[in-house]
Amino acid sequence: MTVQLNHKVHVLFRREDIDMVRLENKVVIVLDVLFATSTMIAALAHGATTVVPTLDEAGARLAASGRAEGSYVLSGELYAETLPGFVSPTPLRLIDHGIKDKTLIYSTTNGTVALRHASAAAHVFAGALLNAGAVVKHIAKHHPSETILIICSGSMGNPNLEDSYGAGCFVDLIASEMGERDLSDASHMARAVYLAESAESALMRGRVGEMMHERQLLDEVRYAARVSHLDVVPKLLGTELRAI
């Protein structure tokens, strides 16, 4: 069963709920703050030519087959463990590895899957705290009257704090940039989460943030907590993300 969205701005807290809504004619923003969308955004900001989000490791290896050696980087994780032979899927580690002028072929447990499953929408953008301002300004300019659906990738089939916080950031920016539009209850909920504390505090408190603490990767969490730090608007064009 699909549900007709009756509000101009709506939030889904898990990627598993995508099948419940009609995506046609919607503007979709997909979030996976720790770390899939943050990593893809950072890669494009640091010179990657394009990003190929895949459903799984097999899909990533298939996407890499036939490409010239040195023209791409394979990066990804499954259940928070880096895939064998792949580069670390976090933003700073990937940037340190080197991504300039290369294609990023990327596979994650939730974020890349959410992007692929959202592809039926009219316009699909990869969003995170890092590029929230840039994405909202682009939508305000080019899609001012369309319904906006913010999709949180979530974690293990459940909502997570970092994506809910990120969704609230987008809702608040949309309200500031485009006026207090018709917000769904889920949008109000996400906005309340965002207004309750700082980005770094929220990201550190979540399950993934705690895991990164244990792995001594708090620099990655702090980087992902930088609101509107990058002026990059990645849009899904076919099966690839490109900065527009």
C-alpha positions as CSV (number, residue, x, y, z in Angstrom):
1,M,0.0,0.0,0.0
2,T,1.3,3.5,-0.8
3,V,0.4,6.7,1.0
4,Q,-0.3,10.0,-0.6
5,L,1.7,12.8,1.1
6,N,-0.6,15.7,2.0
7,H,2.1,18.1,3.2
8,K,4.6,20.1,1.3
9,V,7.5,18.9,3.5
10,H,7.6,15.4,4.9
11,V,10.2,13.2,6.6
12,L,10.7,9.4,6.5
13,F,12.8,8.2,9.4
14,R,13.9,4.9,7.8
15,R,14.8,3.9,4.2
16,E,12.5,0.9,4.6
17,D,9.5,3.2,4.5
18,I,10.2,4.4,0.9
19,D,7.9,1.8,-0.6
20,M,5.0,3.3,1.4
21,V,4.9,6.6,-0.4
22,R,4.5,7.8,-4.0
23,L,7.7,9.3,-5.2
24,E,6.5,10.6,-8.6
25,N,6.8,14.4,-8.9
26,K,8.6,14.7,-5.5
27,V,11.8,16.4,-4.7
28,V,13.7,13.9,-2.5
29,I,16.7,14.5,-0.2
30,V,18.4,11.3,1.0
31,L,20.4,11.5,4.3
32,D,22.9,9.2,5.8
33,V,24.9,11.6,8.0
34,L,27.2,8.9,9.5
35,F,28.5,8.5,6.9
36,A,27.3,7.6,3.4
37,T,26.0,10.9,2.1
38,S,28.5,12.9,4.1
39,T,31.3,10.8,2.4
40,M,29.8,11.2,-1.1
41,I,29.4,14.9,-0.7
42,A,33.0,15.3,0.6
43,A,34.3,13.2,-2.3
44,L,32.6,15.4,-4.9
45,A,33.8,18.5,-3.0
46,H,37.4,17.2,-3.2
47,G,37.5,16.5,-6.9
48,A,35.7,13.2,-7.5
49,T,34.2,13.4,-11.0
50,T,31.2,11.3,-10.1
51,V,29.9,8.9,-7.5
52,V,28.3,5.5,-8.3
53,P,26.1,4.4,-5.3
54,T,25.5,0.7,-5.4
55,L,23.3,-1.7,-3.5
56,D,26.0,-4.0,-2.3
57,E,29.6,-5.2,-2.7
58,A,28.7,-7.3,-5.7
59,G,27.1,-4.3,-7.4
60,A,30.2,-2.2,-6.7
61,R,32.6,-4.8,-8.1
62,L,30.4,-5.1,-11.2
63,A,30.3,-1.3,-11.6
64,A,34.1,-1.3,-11.4
65,S,34.6,-4.0,-14.0
66,G,35.8,-2.8,-17.4
67,R,36.9,0.6,-16.0
68,A,40.5,1.6,-16.5
69,E,42.8,0.9,-13.6
70,G,43.4,4.1,-11.6
71,S,40.2,5.8,-12.9
72,Y,38.1,4.9,-9.9
73,V,38.1,4.2,-6.1
74,L,36.2,1.3,-4.5
75,S,35.0,2.3,-1.1
76,G,32.3,0.9,1.2
77,E,31.1,-1.0,4.3
78,L,28.7,-3.6,5.4
79,Y,27.3,-3.4,9.0
80,A,30.0,-0.8,9.8
81,E,33.0,-3.0,8.7
82,T,35.0,-1.9,5.7
83,L,34.5,-4.3,2.8
84,P,37.6,-6.4,1.9
85,G,39.9,-4.6,-0.6
86,F,37.8,-1.4,-0.4
87,V,38.9,2.0,1.0
88,S,37.5,3.2,4.3
89,P,34.0,4.6,3.7
90,T,34.4,7.7,6.0
91,P,35.0,11.2,4.6
92,L,38.4,12.1,5.9
93,R,40.0,8.7,5.3
94,L,38.7,8.6,1.7
95,I,39.9,12.2,1.1
96,D,43.3,11.2,2.5
97,H,43.4,8.1,0.2
98,G,42.9,10.4,-2.8
99,I,39.8,10.9,-5.0
100,K,40.5,13.8,-7.2
101,D,39.6,13.3,-10.9
102,K,38.4,9.7,-10.2
103,T,35.0,8.0,-10.0
104,L,34.0,6.9,-6.5
105,I,32.2,3.5,-6.6
106,Y,30.5,3.3,-3.2
107,S,28.6,0.6,-1.3
108,T,27.1,1.0,2.2
109,T,24.5,-0.8,4.3
110,N,21.9,2.0,4.2
111,G,22.8,5.2,2.4
112,T,23.6,4.0,-1.1
113,V,20.6,1.6,-0.9
114,A,18.3,4.5,0.1
115,L,19.5,6.6,-2.9
116,R,18.9,3.8,-5.4
117,H,15.5,3.0,-3.9
118,A,14.5,6.7,-4.2
119,S,15.4,7.0,-7.9
120,A,11.8,7.0,-9.0
121,A,11.4,10.5,-7.7
122,A,11.5,13.5,-10.1
123,H,14.6,14.9,-8.4
124,V,16.9,13.1,-5.9
125,F,19.7,14.8,-4.0
126,A,22.3,13.5,-1.6
127,G,22.1,15.6,1.6
128,A,23.9,15.8,4.9
129,L,24.7,18.5,7.5
130,L,27.8,19.3,5.4
131,N,25.8,20.7,2.4
132,A,22.4,21.4,3.9
133,G,22.4,25.1,3.0
134,A,23.5,24.6,-0.6
135,V,20.8,21.9,-1.2
136,V,18.0,24.0,0.3
137,K,19.0,27.1,-1.7
138,H,19.1,25.0,-4.9
139,I,15.6,23.6,-4.2
140,A,14.2,27.0,-3.3
141,K,15.5,28.4,-6.6
142,H,14.6,25.6,-9.0
143,H,11.7,23.7,-7.3
144,P,9.9,26.2,-5.1
145,S,6.4,24.8,-5.3
146,E,7.1,21.0,-5.3
147,T,6.6,18.6,-2.4
148,I,9.9,17.9,-0.6
149,L,10.5,14.4,0.9
150,I,13.4,14.0,3.3
151,I,14.5,10.4,3.6
152,C,16.6,9.3,6.5
153,S,18.5,6.1,5.8
154,G,18.3,5.0,9.4
155,S,20.2,2.0,10.8
156,M,19.4,-1.7,11.1
157,G,15.8,-1.0,10.2
158,N,15.4,1.7,12.9
159,P,15.5,5.5,13.0
160,N,18.8,6.9,14.2
161,L,19.6,10.2,15.9
162,E,22.0,11.6,13.4
163,D,19.7,11.3,10.4
164,S,16.7,12.5,12.4
165,Y,18.8,15.5,13.4
166,G,19.9,16.1,9.9
167,A,16.3,16.0,8.6
168,G,15.4,18.6,11.2
169,C,18.2,20.8,10.0
170,F,16.8,20.6,6.5
171,V,13.3,21.3,7.7
172,D,14.5,24.4,9.6
173,L,16.5,25.7,6.7
174,I,13.5,25.1,4.3
175,A,11.3,27.1,6.7
176,S,13.9,29.9,6.8
177,E,14.6,29.9,3.0
178,M,11.1,29.2,1.6
179,G,8.8,30.3,4.4
180,E,6.9,28.3,7.0
181,R,5.5,25.8,4.5
182,D,3.0,23.0,5.2
183,L,5.0,20.7,7.5
184,S,4.0,17.1,8.3
185,D,4.0,15.9,11.9
186,A,7.3,14.0,11.1
187,S,8.8,17.2,9.9
188,H,7.9,19.0,13.1
189,M,9.4,16.1,15.1
190,A,12.6,16.2,13.2
191,R,12.9,20.0,13.6
192,A,12.4,19.7,17.4
193,V,15.3,17.2,17.5
194,Y,17.5,19.6,15.6
195,L,16.6,22.6,17.7
196,A,17.3,20.7,21.0
197,E,21.1,20.6,20.8
198,S,24.3,21.2,18.7
199,A,25.2,19.0,15.8
200,E,28.3,17.6,17.3
201,S,26.5,16.8,20.5
202,A,23.7,14.9,18.7
203,L,26.1,13.0,16.4
204,M,28.4,12.0,19.3
205,R,25.4,10.6,21.3
206,G,24.1,8.3,18.7
207,R,25.1,4.6,18.3
208,V,27.4,5.2,15.4
209,G,29.0,8.2,17.1
210,E,29.7,6.0,20.1
211,M,31.2,3.4,17.8
212,M,33.4,6.0,16.2
213,H,34.6,7.0,19.7
214,E,35.6,3.4,20.4
215,R,37.5,3.3,17.1
216,Q,39.2,6.6,17.8
217,L,37.5,8.2,14.7
218,L,35.9,11.2,16.4
219,D,37.5,13.5,13.8
220,E,35.2,11.9,11.2
221,V,32.1,12.6,13.4
222,R,33.2,16.2,14.0
223,Y,33.7,16.7,10.3
224,A,30.2,15.4,9.5
225,A,28.8,17.7,12.1
226,R,29.8,20.9,10.2
227,V,26.6,22.4,9.1
228,S,26.6,24.0,5.6
229,H,30.3,23.6,5.4
230,L,30.4,22.6,1.7
231,D,28.8,24.2,-1.3
232,V,28.0,21.0,-3.2
233,V,24.7,19.9,-4.5
234,P,24.9,16.2,-5.6
235,K,22.0,15.0,-7.8
236,L,21.2,11.5,-8.9
237,L,21.3,11.4,-12.7
238,G,20.5,7.9,-13.8
239,T,22.6,5.7,-11.5
240,E,25.3,8.3,-10.8
241,L,25.6,11.2,-8.4
242,R,27.1,14.4,-9.9
243,A,27.6,17.8,-8.5
244,I,25.3,20.3,-10.3
